[in-house]
Amino acid sequence: MVSRFSVITFGCWLNKADSDIMISRLKALGWEYVEDIDLADVIIVNTCAVREEAERNELKLLGKLGKEYPNKKVVVAGCLTRVRPATIKDVVPNAILVASHGVELIDRVVNGDLDMYVFDDRPMTYLPTYYPELHGHRYVVPIQVGCLGNCSFCVTKIGRMGFGRVRSYGKDDIIRAVRDAVSRGAREIYLTGQEISAYGRDRGYDLVDLLEELLRSVDGRYMVRLGMMEPLELSKIIDRLIDVVKGDWRVYRFFHIPVQSGSDRVLMLMRRKYSVELFRDIVRKIRTTIPDATIATDIIVGFPGETDEDFWASVKLIEELGIDKVNLARYSRRPFTEAAYMEQVPEQVKKERSKIATEVFSRVAFERNRLFIGRELWGIVSEIDFKGENYVVRSYNYKPIAVRKAYIGAFVKVRITDATPQRLFGGLLEGEELGVKYRVDFRLSEGLDLVS
């Protein structure tokens, strides 16, 4: 009898990639993947520990699974298993825990007879297999794990046991996996990791080397999205990376660079390894060379010790640089972190600062998006929006554009008619919803144009 399994994923794109590795490993052994947990013999929950709210949601779900499916095997993987193992066991006594980097060895877990597995190292051997019926047109591939930082607020360094050390997948393995995915229909390639700007530090090459070789070796019509890049490591490769991004239409003009605070004093308390000025220099380089590039960042408000002056420094930095998208988070106290034992900012103050920052950051994003009204942008039809009302086109600079009718995975050209802080709105140019093939003509001063 073939065993059936289902996977529920919380957290970041790296967690998504880890879930895909687990799916690939079990399918290769003859297991059947099912989305409906009612049909599954084994339910795998891949957890995240970054924020307290996520932890509450995960524990609530685990408790529900334990009560509703007492006869099913529940496997809990991901960061929360190392951070809250006893709590998970209290909620689901029969749960099987996979701590640290066990995702690549998931077959040992589901076929074993222990209730906790701790793997000290990650083999860096298995990459996700691309399954069109599961992944659609998007292939998420992890390129590295670990981080060279040791931030005072970060619980991921406990959950993944990767602080101070980076482990990278080999270039050849990544390129081989991407080539296979593209040949079978993948149109968006997400390169993800904990800190992809540090990719290859353990192998003698870097992210730019990987990107150049991938673009040279993998033919086809696809778009590459780069994951989060920490400012200090990014600064070492930014000039070469800009050259690659502006020189090949297949790389999204998108940079996710988390600054976390606009105050050097707070960055020091966070134990971040860069200054505000370094972040500012990186953004200015990108803006000067690729004016249409989308720049996203992360800001934490209410970090322990943050004063009003520190808070407003963050707000003013976003205004000054015209950041396209800010992932704003109120500081969340996490176990086993140094920041948890610092003097905390009152919750009400955090809420007030978050409200102010949300309003300002939305205005900045709206002003940035308004610049595209009336323009024609090309991109790829990426997904259906969360309401199910529109299709979302990701433009060449990763701007989300809502359109009424399209085909997922098609390259299209859109005339922008309106904008909000979150997205653009537009209409497909006549005939382009049919997925007609185009050649790409890159004109930096005019943006990117599709010509038949």
C-alpha positions in Angstrom: 0.0 0.0 0.0 1.3 3.4 -1.0 1.6 5.9 1.9 0.2 9.3 1.4 1.5 12.5 2.9 0.7 16.2 3.1 2.9 19.2 3.9 1.8 22.5 5.6 4.4 25.3 5.4 4.8 28.4 7.5 7.4 31.2 7.0 9.8 32.3 4.4 10.7 31.2 0.9 13.6 29.1 2.3 11.0 27.1 4.3 9.0 26.7 1.2 12.1 25.3 -0.6 12.7 23.0 2.4 9.2 21.7 2.1 9.7 21.0 -1.5 12.8 19.0 -0.7 10.8 16.9 1.7 8.2 16.4 -1.0 10.8 15.4 -3.5 12.5 12.9 -1.2 9.3 11.1 -0.3 7.9 11.1 -3.8 11.2 9.5 -5.0 10.6 6.7 -2.5 7.1 6.1 -3.9 5.1 8.1 -1.5 2.0 9.9 -2.8 1.7 13.7 -2.1 -1.8 14.9 -1.4 -2.9 18.4 -0.5 -6.0 17.3 1.4 -4.8 16.4 4.9 -7.9 14.2 5.4 -6.4 11.8 2.8 -2.9 11.8 4.2 -1.4 9.1 6.4 1.4 11.5 7.4 1.0 15.2 8.0 4.3 17.2 7.9 4.2 20.8 9.4 7.2 22.9 8.5 7.4 25.6 11.1 8.8 29.2 11.6 9.9 30.8 14.8 10.7 34.3 13.7 7.7 36.0 15.3 5.5 35.3 18.3 2.3 35.6 16.3 3.5 32.9 13.9 4.4 30.7 16.8 0.9 31.0 18.3 -0.8 30.2 15.0 1.4 27.1 14.5 0.8 25.8 18.0 -2.9 26.3 17.5 -2.8 24.3 14.3 -0.7 21.6 15.8 -3.2 21.3 18.7 -6.1 21.0 16.2 -4.3 18.3 14.2 -3.5 16.3 17.3 -7.2 16.3 18.4 -8.8 15.8 14.9 -6.3 13.2 13.6 -5.2 11.1 16.6 -4.4 8.1 14.3 -2.3 10.0 11.8 1.4 10.5 12.1 2.3 14.2 12.6 5.8 15.2 11.8 6.9 18.7 12.9 10.0 20.2 11.2 11.5 23.7 10.9 12.8 26.3 13.3 10.2 26.0 16.0 11.2 22.4 16.8 14.5 23.6 18.2 13.1 26.6 19.9 10.0 25.1 21.5 10.4 21.3 21.5 8.7 20.8 24.9 5.8 23.1 24.0 5.2 21.2 20.8 5.2 17.9 22.7 2.7 19.4 25.3 0.4 20.3 22.4 0.8 17.2 20.4 2.3 14.4 22.6 2.6 12.0 19.7 4.3 14.4 17.3 7.6 13.4 15.7 10.1 16.3 15.9 12.8 16.9 13.3 15.2 19.4 14.7 17.7 21.6 12.8 18.7 20.5 9.2 16.8 17.3 8.9 14.6 18.2 5.9 16.9 16.5 3.4 16.7 13.3 5.5 12.9 13.3 6.0 12.6 9.7 4.7 14.5 8.5 7.8 12.0 10.2 10.0 8.7 9.0 8.5 10.1 5.4 8.2 11.7 5.4 11.7 10.4 4.6 15.1 11.8 7.6 17.2 9.8 10.6 18.3 12.7 13.2 17.9 15.5 13.4 15.3 18.3 15.9 15.7 20.6 16.3 12.6 23.7 18.4 13.4 24.5 19.0 9.8 22.8 19.5 6.4 24.1 17.3 3.6 23.7 20.0 1.0 23.0 17.2 -1.4 19.4 17.3 -2.3 17.6 20.2 -4.2 13.8 20.2 -4.8 12.6 18.4 -7.9 10.3 20.6 -10.0 6.8 19.1 -10.4 4.7 21.2 -12.8 1.5 19.8 -11.3 2.5 21.0 -7.9 4.6 24.1 -8.5 2.9 25.6 -11.5 5.4 27.9 -13.3 7.5 28.8 -10.3 10.5 26.9 -9.0 12.0 27.9 -5.6 15.5 26.7 -5.2 17.6 27.1 -2.0 21.2 28.1 -2.8 22.6 28.4 0.8 21.8 28.2 4.5 23.4 29.9 7.4 24.3 33.5 8.1 27.5 35.4 8.9 25.8 37.6 11.4 24.7 37.1 15.0 21.9 39.6 15.5 20.7 40.1 19.0 17.0 39.7 18.1 17.3 36.7 15.8 15.9 33.3 16.8 16.6 31.8 13.5 20.2 31.4 14.4 18.9 29.0 17.1 16.3 27.4 14.9 18.6 26.7 12.0 21.9 26.6 14.0 23.6 28.6 11.2 24.9 31.8 12.7 28.5 32.6 11.8 28.7 30.0 9.1 27.4 29.7 5.6 26.9 26.5 3.6 26.2 26.7 -0.1 24.9 24.3 -2.7 27.3 23.8 -5.5 26.9 25.9 -8.7 26.7 22.8 -10.9 23.9 21.3 -8.8 21.9 24.5 -8.8 22.3 25.1 -12.5 21.4 21.5 -13.3 18.2 21.8 -11.2 17.2 25.1 -12.8 17.8 23.8 -16.3 15.6 20.8 -15.6 12.9 23.0 -14.2 13.0 25.5 -17.1 12.9 22.6 -19.7 9.7 21.3 -18.1 7.9 24.6 -17.9 9.2 26.7 -15.0 9.1 30.4 -15.8 10.0 32.1 -12.5 13.1 30.9 -10.6 13.4 32.1 -7.0 16.9 31.9 -5.6 16.5 31.8 -1.9 18.5 31.3 1.3 19.0 32.9 4.7 21.6 35.4 3.3 22.1 34.8 -0.4 24.6 37.7 -0.6 27.0 35.4 1.3 26.5 32.5 -1.2 29.7 30.7 -2.0 31.8 32.1 0.8 32.5 28.4 1.7 33.2 27.4 -1.8 35.5 30.1 -3.2 33.0 31.8 -5.5 30.0 34.1 -5.0 26.5 35.0 -6.0 27.5 36.9 -9.1 29.6 33.9 -10.3 26.5 31.7 -9.8 24.2 34.1 -11.6 26.4 34.6 -14.5 27.0 30.9 -15.1 23.3 30.1 -14.6 22.2 32.7 -17.2 24.9 31.5 -19.6 24.1 27.8 -19.2 20.3 27.8 -19.0 18.6 28.8 -22.2 14.9 29.7 -22.2 12.3 32.4 -21.4 12.3 32.7 -17.6 12.8 35.3 -14.9 15.2 35.0 -11.9 14.2 36.6 -8.6 17.0 37.1 -6.0 16.2 36.6 -2.4 17.2 38.7 0.6 20.7 40.2 0.7 22.3 41.6 3.8 23.9 45.0 3.3 27.5 44.3 4.3 27.9 41.1 2.2 26.0 42.7 -0.6 28.3 45.7 -0.6 31.2 43.4 -1.6 29.5 42.3 -4.8 27.1 45.2 -5.6 28.9 46.7 -8.6 29.3 43.3 -10.3 25.7 42.3 -9.4 24.3 45.5 -10.9 26.1 44.9 -14.1 24.5 41.4 -14.4 21.0 42.6 -13.5 21.0 45.5 -15.9 22.6 43.4 -18.7 20.2 40.4 -18.8 16.5 40.8 -19.1 15.9 37.5 -17.3 16.8 38.9 -13.9 14.1 40.9 -12.1 15.2 44.4 -11.3 14.4 43.7 -7.7 16.6 44.1 -4.6 15.5 43.0 -1.1 18.0 44.6 1.3 16.9 44.6 5.0 18.2 47.7 6.9 16.0 47.1 10.0 16.6 50.6 11.4 17.7 54.0 10.2 19.6 54.6 13.4 23.2 53.6 13.8 22.8 53.4 17.5 19.9 50.9 17.2 21.9 48.9 14.5 24.7 48.6 17.1 22.2 47.3 19.7 20.9 44.8 17.1 24.5 43.8 16.4 24.0 44.4 12.7 27.3 44.7 10.8 26.8 47.8 8.7 26.0 51.5 9.0 23.0 53.4 7.7 25.4 55.1 5.3 26.5 51.8 3.8 22.8 51.0 3.1 22.3 54.4 1.7 25.2 54.0 -0.7 24.0 50.7 -2.0 20.5 52.1 -2.7 22.0 55.1 -4.4 24.1 52.9 -6.6 21.1 50.9 -7.7 19.0 54.0 -8.3 21.7 55.7 -10.3 22.3 52.7 -12.6 18.8 51.1 -12.7 16.3 53.9 -12.0 13.2 51.6 -12.4 14.5 49.0 -9.9 12.2 48.0 -7.1 13.9 48.2 -3.7 12.4 46.4 -0.7 13.6 46.6 2.9 12.7 45.5 6.4 12.2 47.8 9.3 11.7 46.8 13.0 9.9 49.4 15.2 10.1 49.3 18.9 13.4 47.4 19.2 14.6 47.5 22.9 16.2 50.8 23.5 14.7 52.6 20.5 14.0 56.2 21.2 11.7 58.6 19.4 14.8 60.0 17.7 15.8 56.5 16.5 12.3 55.8 15.2 12.1 59.0 13.2 15.5 58.3 11.7 14.0 55.1 10.3 11.0 56.9 8.9 13.1 59.7 7.3 15.5 57.2 5.7 12.6 55.5 3.9 11.3 58.9 2.7 14.8 60.1 1.7 15.5 57.0 -0.5 12.0 56.5 -1.8 11.9 52.8 -0.9 9.3 50.9 -2.9 8.2 48.4 -0.3 8.8 48.2 3.4 8.2 45.0 5.4 7.3 46.6 8.7 7.3 44.6 11.9 6.8 45.5 15.6 9.6 44.1 17.6 8.7 40.6 18.8 10.4 39.2 21.9 11.9 35.8 21.1 13.4 33.2 23.4 17.1 32.6 23.7 18.0 36.0 22.2 19.9 38.8 23.8 17.3 41.4 22.9 14.7 39.5 25.0 16.6 40.5 28.1 17.1 44.2 27.2 14.8 47.0 28.5 11.6 46.7 26.4 9.7 49.4 24.6 6.1 49.6 25.9 3.6 47.8 23.7 1.5 50.9 23.3 4.5 52.9 22.1 5.3 50.1 19.5 1.7 50.2 18.3 1.8 54.0 17.9 5.1 54.0 16.0 3.9 51.2 13.8 0.8 53.1 12.9 2.8 56.2 12.0 5.4 54.3 10.0 2.7 52.4 8.1 1.1 55.7 7.0 4.4 57.2 5.9 5.7 54.1 4.2 2.4 53.7 2.3 2.6 57.3 1.1 6.2 56.7 -0.1 5.2 53.5 -1.9 2.2 55.3 -3.5 4.4 58.1 -4.8 6.8 55.6 -6.3 4.1 53.6 -7.9 2.4 56.7 -9.4 5.5 57.2 -11.5 4.4 54.2 -13.6 0.9 55.4 -14.5 0.6 55.8 -18.3 3.6 53.6 -19.0 3.7 50.3 -20.8 5.5 47.6 -18.8 6.2 44.0 -19.7 6.3 41.1 -17.3 5.1 37.6 -16.6 1.7 36.5 -15.4 2.7 35.2 -12.0 -0.5 34.3 -10.0 -4.1 35.0 -9.1 -4.5 37.5 -6.3 -5.7 36.5 -2.9 -9.3 37.6 -3.6 -9.4 35.6 -6.8 -10.5 38.6 -8.7 -7.5 39.6 -10.7 -4.4 38.0 -12.2 -1.1 39.5 -11.0 1.6 40.3 -13.6 5.1 40.7 -12.2 6.7 43.4 -14.2 10.4 43.2 -15.2 11.1 45.2 -11.9 8.9 42.9 -9.9 6.0 45.4 -9.5 2.7 43.6 -9.0 0.2 44.6 -11.7 -3.4 43.6 -11.4 -5.1 42.7 -14.7 -8.5 41.2 -15.4 -7.7 38.4 -17.8 -4.5 36.5 -18.5 -2.8 33.1 -18.7 -0.4 32.1 -15.9 3.2 31.9 -17.1 2.6 34.1 -20.2 4.9 37.0 -21.0 2.7 40.0 -21.5 2.8 43.8 -22.0 0.6 46.0 -19.8 -0.5 49.7 -20.0 -0.6 51.0 -16.4 -3.8 52.9 -15.6 -3.8 53.3 -11.9 -1.8 52.7 -8.7 -2.1 52.1 -5.0 0.7 51.8 -2.4 0.6 48.0 -2.8 0.2 47.5 -6.6 -0.3 48.8 -10.1 -3.4 48.3 -12.2 -3.5 48.0 -16.0 -4.8 46.4 -19.1 -3.1 43.9 -21.4 -2.3 45.3 -24.8 -4.3 43.7 -27.5 -3.4 40.1 -28.4 -0.7 39.7 -25.7 -3.0 37.7 -23.4 -2.6 34.9 -26.0 1.0 34.4 -24.9 2.6 35.5 -28.2 6.4 35.1 -28.1 8.4 38.3 -28.0 12.0 39.2 -28.2 13.2 41.5 -25.5 14.9 44.8 -26.3 16.6 46.4 -23.2 16.7 50.2 -23.2 17.8 51.4 -19.8 16.7 55.0 -20.3 13.2 53.9 -21.3 12.8 50.9 -19.1 12.3 47.5 -20.7 10.1 47.1 -23.8 8.7 44.2 -25.6 8.7 44.4 -29.4 7.2 41.8 -31.7 
